[in-house]
Amino acid sequence: MFMKRDVLSSRSTLTTEIYIPTLPILSSVPMGWEGMIAQIYNEPVEVESATIPAVSDLSLIMVTHGAVSLETRDGGSYSSWRASHISVGDWFLLPGGTAVEFRWRDKDLSSGPLQTLRLHLSTDLIQRIAEQLTDHDPTHMELVERSGFQDPLLAQIGFALHKELQSPIPGGKLYAETATQMLAVHLLRSYLTTDISIKEPPANFTRQQVKRVVEYIQDHLDQNLSLETLAQQQGFSAYHFARLFRQATGESPHQFVLNKRIEAAQHLLKKKDLPLAQVALAVGFPNQSHFTQVFKNRVGLTPLRYRQDHQSKAHFEYR
């Protein structure tokens, strides 16, 4: 089930230590992302010899800053080391059940400290997506292990998730779940030991379906909406829902929800004299400061200034 056999056949022969990185400088855990954990790490300048232990979930690691000379081996203490130079945009794919021994050294400190983005995708989630989108038995699918490779689509998603961790916005959970679906499908298409085909969605959204999901979004703007919940309104998989929603509206689900939150905030600022903190909560922002930051970026004015300008305009029109 998307798990490679433990490539370190004799753990007792290893003299290396298990690699335990320092605490991440940023993590998605408090954000409640489903199916994936994303974390940013500042890595040490040098690792003499260590092992990333085998875990059940899939791991993707991308270098986001710096460069090092890396050596890896995956066949136990008696296998040979493979040397490579890794830098920004390089990826490592470790399927569930894979352990890797490695060592690295930063020979050129001018590149700056090594920083990585680590993504952990739930094996159960990948299996569920495979069951929904393929005709193959997930228990007979095997992902390959890859080290120090480039992939433009993975890089695009990875840097977007990196940015989301640094500057989260309402709807970020929706984006993360959409990205998780995209990552899983891309892995199934490109990194299995056998080729498979992904089912296309059976049809486009009807006007009634679009109307129904838009009404659901507008009625639940104060909640932390999930992609799975929205997809369930139409009976589609989360991956197909995200694709069909963009085709029907011209926006991704997270972009659409964010725009609706800003529109609802503008309406409340015009029609009601609610405290700004209450306006923020009513349209799904976690706090007033976050609301102010996103509102200003989108509208060009702070919520307070927007309300004041509208009140001044209404006063002159009334006179």
Secondary structure, DSSP 4 states (H G I P E B T S, - for coil): --B---S---GGG--SEE--PPPPSEESGGGT-SSEEEEEEEPPSEEEEEEE---SSEEEEEEEE--EEEEEE-S-TTSPPEEEEE-TT-EEEE-BT--EEEEEE-S-GGG---EEEEEEE-HHHHHHHHHHH-SS-GGG--BPPEEEE--HHHHHHHHHHHHHHHS--TTHHHHHHHHHHHHHHHHHHHSBSS---PPPPSSPPPHHHHHHHHHHHHHTTTS---HHHHHHTTT--HHHHHHHHHHHHSS-HHHHHHHHHHHHHHHHHHH----HHHHHHHTT-SSHHHHHHHHHHHHSS-HHHHHHHHHHHHHHHH-
